[in-house]
Amino acid sequence: MQNIINAFLLVYAALFPIVNPIGSAPLFLRMTRGRTTAERSVLAQSVARNSFFLLLGSLFIGSHVLEFFGITLPVVRVAGGLVVAAFGWRLLHAPVEPDLNNPKVDTGPTIDAFYPLTMPLTVGPGSISVAVTLGSQRPMAADDLTHLAMLGGAAVAGLAAIAITIFVSYRFADRIIMFLGARGTDVVMRLSAFILFCIGIQIIWNGLSALLGKTL
């Protein structure tokens, strides 16, 4: 049971500072100006759904694609852990701005839920790379298929929690910004960035342990 809870928390804690729905809420609000509350709610729901499926595909298929090209999982873990740690370090020391992860996209009067609201505003290359790295953390052996399925379900639940966070952050962007303020938003993201940095170091250690175990 503890492993299942850890899998859920790992997925959520690793993706939250990269997806950064709270930090992206001001930009979402600005890009949907002129829309009614109902229209903004529909857009937020579509963005959350699109983000869920993008991250789901990256989590469960991304590492298999790398294996197809002959890249072993321990190497994926080391490389991906470096990427995760680097993102965490950058976010930890980033200046305060509405969007800490994704480039600002200039949009015209017509805006689509997938581009640019889902990509690159919400799920960018950083989020996808983190999801691929997390997918490489799956157990190597499949002796207990029930336990493996439960871990997979916990990971999917973590992605669902991210999607819900995206929806809530975008749907109530104006209220969240007013409640937290600039200082509160910055504090939340700094703490999340430190956790992300620690997760990256842990993933690197797991990959190095597997590689050193094979050489010894």
N, C-alpha and C positions, 0 to 999 in steps of 0.2 A: 504493500500500500504506500509506503514511504517513497519507493522508486517512482510510482505513478504520480504522486504529488510533485516530486522533484522534476519529472519530465514536463509537467504542466507549467511549473514556475520557471523552468529553464527557458522554454520557448517564449513565454510571455515577457520575462525580464530581459532576454536578449534582443527581442524585436521591438519592444516598446520605445527605447530611446532612439532607435534608428528610424522607425516609422514616424515617431514623434508627432502623434495626432494633436497633442495640446499645442506644441510649437507651430504646427501647420494651420491650426484653426484660424488665426488672424488672416493668413493668406487666402484660405478657403472663403472666408467671409468677404474679403475684398474682391475675389474673383467671381463671386456670385452676387455682387451688388446689383440691385435692380430686380432681383428675384423675390417672389413672395415667400412667406414662411413655409407654405406647403410645398412649393417647388424646391426650396432648399432642403427640405426634409427628404424628398424623393431623391435628390442628387446625393445626399449623404448616405442614404440606404444603398444606392447603386455603387457608390465608391467603396463602401464597406464590403459589399458582396464581391466586387471585382478584386479587391485587395485580398480577400480570403482565398479565392481560387488561385490567384497568382502565387501567393505564398505557399499554398498547399502543394501546387505543382513543383515549386522549387524545393520544398522540404522533402518530398518523397521521390522525385524523379531526378533532381539536379545531381546528386551524388552518383547515381547510376550512369548518367551521361558521362561524367568524368571517368568512372571506371571503364566505360566502353572505350575511352581513349587511352587506357592503360595506366591511369593515375590511381594509385592505391589509396585506400581510405586513410591510413595513418598520415600520408603526405597531404591529403585533402584537409585533415584536421589541423596539421601544423600551419599550412598556408592560410586556411580559413581562420584559424585562431589568431594569426598575425593580423589579418584584415579586421577581425572583430575588435581586437585590442587597439589597433590603430584608430578605428572609428571611435571607440570609447575615449581614448586619449584626446582625440581632436575635439570631440563634443565637450569633454571636461574642461578644456581650455578655450573653447570657442567664445567669441564675443557675443553679447546678447543681441539677438535678432529674431524676427518672427519665424524664420525657417532655417534650421541648423543643418539640414541634411540634403535637401534637394534644391536645384537651381530654380530661380523665379521664372515663371513662364508668362509671357505677355499674351493675353488672349483678346480676341475680338468680341463682338456682341454675342456670338453664339459660342456656347461652351458645352463640351461633351463630358459625360461622367467618366469615360475611360481615359481619354486624353484631353486636357492635361491633369484632370483632378485625381485620377488613380495613378497614372504614370505621366510625369515623374513626381508630381507633388506628394503623393502618399507613399507609394511603393516604387523606389528607385533601385539603381544597381546595388547600393549598399544593403538595402533590405533583402534583396534576392540573394546576395552573396552570404549574408548571415543565415538565411533559411537553408541554403545548400549546406553550409557548414554544420548547422544543427542536424540536418538529415544524415550527415556522415557519422553522427554520434550514436546511431542505432546499434544495438548489440550485434556482434559479429556472428554469434551462433543462434540458431533458431530452434533450440531443443524444446523450449516451452512456448508453443505457439500461442497459447492463451495469454501468457504474460506479455509476449511480444505485441499481441493485438491490443492489450490494455495500455501498454506504453504508447502505441500508435494513437489510440483513442485519446490519451491524455495530451499528446502533442497537438492533435486536431482541436481539442478543447482549448488549448492555449492559443491557437490561431483564431478560433471563434471568439475568444475573449479579446484579442487584438481587434478583430473586426467590430465587435460591440463598442470597444473604446473609441474606434474611429468614428462610428456612427454618432455616439453620444457627443464626442468632441466637436464634430462638424455641425450636428443638428443644433446644439446649444452653444455654438462658438461665441456668440455675443455675450451670453451669460457667464461662460467660463472665464473669458477675458476680463470681464468686469469683476468677477469674484476673486480670482487669483491675483490679478494685476501683473505687471511686468516682473516684479521681484519674486512673487510666488511661483510664476511659471519658470523662472530661471532656477530657483531652488529645486523644483521637482526634476528638471532636466539634468542638473548637475549630479544629483544623487543617482539618477538612472544611468548616467554616463559612467560613473564610477563602478556601478554594478556590472555594466557591460564590459568595462576594461578587465575586471576580475574574471568574468566568464571567458573572455578571450584568452587570458593566461592559463586558465584551467583546461581549455580545449587544446592549447599548444602542448601542455604537459601530457595530456592523454595521448596525443599523436606521437610525441617524443618517446614516451614510455613504450608504446607499441613498436616503434622503429628500433629502439635500443634493445628491446626484448628479442627481436628477430636477429640482431647482429651478435648478441652475446651467446 
